[in-house]
Amino acid sequence: MEVMVTRPTKAVFRMREACEYLSMSAHTLRKYSDLGVIPCRKRGNVRVFNIEDLDKFRQTDSQYLRERSAV
């Protein structure tokens, strides 16, 4: 059974929204952002994430995680 995921119409997410979209904790997303794995911009003290960057990560996250675990 294939699950259909609808893509949000919003182009920029705050931390909480990005965490929900990627199904990961804020700590993990912050860590990936700090490492440059998932690009973000700051608006004042608030990190914002572009939907295209999040989609790119979703497509490549399993490959990235496999490479990191091999190190």
C-alpha positions, 0 to 999 in steps of 0.5 A: 500500500502506497501512502500519498503525501501532499506537498505543502503550499508554503515555501518557507517553514519555521523549525517546528513546521520543518520538524513535522514535515521531516518527522524528526526532532528539533535537536536533530534538525538543528544539528543537521542545519549546523552541519550544513546538511540542511540549509537554513536562513535566520530571521532574527533568532528564528531559523527558517527552511526552504521547502525545496531544501527539505524535499532534497533532504527527504530524497537523499537522507537515507543515502546521507545517513548510510554514509555517516554511519560508515565513518 
